[in-house]
Amino acid sequence: MRTLVLNAGYEPLAVVSFKRALVLVMNEKASIVERIEDEPVWGTHGSYERPAVIVLTRYVRVPGGRRVPVTRRGVLRRDNHRCGYCGKPASTIDHILPRSRGGADSWENLVAACLRCNNIKSDRTPQEMGWELRITPRPPRGGAWTVRGVERGDPRWEPYLALAA
């Protein structure tokens, strides 16, 4: 069981074990926002609510802007597993400006692609192929991207992650 930790301003900070979340709540450093019903945590002095989402009582300053690292999984997720050229289901990623021509591994130069489009495009640019991108590739933003562990999270987290987007 995992728990989403929100800063005092309700932006997502981290995903922790429910035990760590319960310790934060018991030490009055956080309060429970969403709980898991019918699954109490039993202790020696009674039962406690199992937290799904907690909010810190004091604001924690996050140093600098969190940069999201570029990964294959991240590019596919950002593009909703759809090909940036034809819109069919995508299983690979493609460099818009090929690496052999100096294209970087960056959010702006990578797009999800189906195997067919990726093979046809090969070592060319979309302009040389006469193709247009269906999307403008950008770095992802929002709490769902800056907090590790959110992608396999609890459905109760969705409203809080949407606030940060």
C-alpha positions as CSV (number, residue, x, y, z in Angstrom):
1,M,0.0,0.0,0.0
2,R,1.3,3.4,-1.0
3,T,0.3,6.9,0.1
4,L,0.5,10.1,-1.9
5,V,2.0,13.0,0.1
6,L,0.9,16.5,-0.7
7,N,2.7,19.7,0.3
8,A,0.7,22.2,2.4
9,G,-0.3,23.9,-0.9
10,Y,-1.7,20.6,-2.2
11,E,0.9,20.0,-4.8
12,P,2.2,16.4,-5.0
13,L,5.5,15.8,-3.3
14,A,6.1,12.1,-3.0
15,V,4.7,8.6,-2.8
16,V,5.6,6.8,0.5
17,S,4.6,3.6,2.2
18,F,1.4,3.8,4.3
19,K,3.5,3.1,7.4
20,R,5.6,6.2,6.8
21,A,2.4,8.2,6.1
22,L,0.9,6.9,9.3
23,V,4.0,8.0,11.3
24,L,3.7,11.5,9.8
25,V,0.1,11.7,10.8
26,M,0.7,10.4,14.3
27,N,3.5,12.9,14.8
28,E,1.1,15.7,13.6
29,K,3.3,16.6,10.7
30,A,0.5,15.7,8.3
31,S,-3.3,15.0,8.2
32,I,-5.3,12.5,6.3
33,V,-7.2,13.8,3.2
34,E,-8.3,10.5,1.7
35,R,-8.5,7.2,3.6
36,I,-8.9,3.6,2.6
37,E,-12.2,2.5,4.0
38,D,-12.7,-0.9,5.7
39,E,-8.9,-1.5,5.9
40,P,-7.8,-0.1,9.3
41,V,-4.3,-0.5,10.6
42,W,-4.3,-2.4,13.9
43,G,-1.9,-1.4,16.6
44,T,-1.3,-2.3,20.2
45,H,-3.5,0.6,21.4
46,G,-6.3,0.3,18.9
47,S,-6.9,0.8,15.2
48,Y,-6.0,3.7,12.9
49,E,-7.3,4.8,9.5
50,R,-5.2,3.7,6.6
51,P,-4.2,6.9,4.6
52,A,-4.4,7.0,0.8
53,V,-3.6,10.7,0.6
54,I,-2.0,13.0,3.2
55,V,-1.2,16.7,3.3
56,L,1.7,18.1,5.2
57,T,0.8,20.7,7.9
58,R,3.8,22.9,7.0
59,Y,5.0,23.9,3.6
60,V,8.1,22.2,2.3
61,R,10.2,24.2,-0.1
62,V,11.3,22.1,-3.1
63,P,14.7,23.3,-4.4
64,G,14.6,24.5,-8.0
65,G,12.4,23.3,-10.8
66,R,12.1,19.5,-11.0
67,R,13.2,18.3,-14.3
68,V,11.6,15.2,-15.7
69,P,14.2,12.8,-17.1
70,V,13.7,11.7,-20.7
71,T,12.8,8.0,-20.9
72,R,11.3,5.7,-23.6
73,R,8.4,5.0,-21.2
74,G,7.9,8.7,-20.5
75,V,7.7,9.6,-24.2
76,L,5.1,6.8,-24.8
77,R,3.1,7.9,-21.8
78,R,3.3,11.6,-22.8
79,D,2.0,10.8,-26.3
80,N,-0.7,8.4,-24.9
81,H,0.9,5.5,-26.7
82,R,-0.2,7.0,-30.1
83,C,2.0,7.5,-33.1
84,G,2.9,11.1,-33.6
85,Y,2.7,10.6,-37.4
86,C,-0.3,8.5,-38.1
87,G,-2.2,8.2,-34.7
88,K,-2.1,4.4,-34.6
89,P,-1.0,2.6,-31.4
90,A,2.7,3.2,-30.8
91,S,5.3,0.9,-29.4
92,T,8.6,2.7,-30.3
93,I,10.0,6.2,-30.1
94,D,11.4,8.2,-32.9
95,H,13.9,11.1,-33.1
96,I,12.3,13.8,-35.2
97,L,15.7,15.1,-36.2
98,P,17.7,11.8,-36.4
99,R,20.6,11.2,-34.0
100,S,22.9,10.7,-37.0
101,R,22.2,14.3,-38.0
102,G,22.8,15.7,-34.5
103,G,19.3,15.2,-33.0
104,A,19.3,15.2,-29.2
105,D,17.6,12.8,-26.8
106,S,15.2,15.6,-25.6
107,W,11.5,15.9,-25.0
108,E,11.2,18.3,-27.9
109,N,13.0,15.8,-30.4
110,L,11.3,12.6,-29.4
111,V,7.9,11.3,-30.3
112,A,6.0,8.0,-30.0
113,A,5.8,6.1,-33.3
114,C,4.3,2.9,-34.6
115,L,6.8,0.4,-35.9
116,R,5.7,1.0,-39.5
117,C,6.1,4.8,-39.5
118,N,9.4,4.4,-37.6
119,N,10.8,2.0,-40.2
120,I,9.5,4.0,-43.2
121,K,10.9,7.3,-41.8
122,S,14.2,5.8,-41.1
123,D,17.1,8.4,-41.1
124,R,15.0,11.3,-42.5
125,T,13.2,14.2,-41.1
126,P,9.4,14.5,-41.3
127,Q,9.8,17.4,-43.7
128,E,11.8,15.3,-46.1
129,M,9.0,12.6,-45.9
130,G,6.3,15.2,-46.5
131,W,4.8,14.2,-43.1
132,E,3.4,16.5,-40.4
133,L,3.5,15.8,-36.7
134,R,0.1,15.4,-35.0
135,I,1.4,16.9,-31.8
136,T,4.0,19.4,-30.8
137,P,6.5,17.5,-28.5
138,R,7.0,19.3,-25.2
139,P,8.4,18.4,-21.8
140,P,5.7,17.1,-19.6
141,R,4.5,19.2,-16.7
142,G,2.5,18.6,-13.5
143,G,2.7,16.6,-10.4
144,A,2.1,13.3,-12.1
145,W,5.4,13.7,-13.9
146,T,7.6,15.1,-11.1
147,V,6.7,12.5,-8.4
148,R,8.1,9.0,-8.8
149,G,5.7,6.1,-8.3
150,V,2.5,8.0,-9.4
151,E,2.1,6.2,-12.6
152,R,1.0,3.0,-10.9
153,G,-0.9,4.8,-8.2
154,D,-4.3,4.7,-6.5
155,P,-7.4,6.0,-8.4
156,R,-8.1,8.2,-5.3
157,W,-5.0,10.2,-6.2
158,E,-6.3,11.4,-9.5
159,P,-8.1,14.6,-8.3
160,Y,-4.9,15.7,-6.5
161,L,-2.6,15.0,-9.4
162,A,-5.0,16.9,-11.7
163,L,-4.7,20.0,-9.5
164,A,-1.0,20.1,-10.1
165,A,-1.2,19.7,-13.9
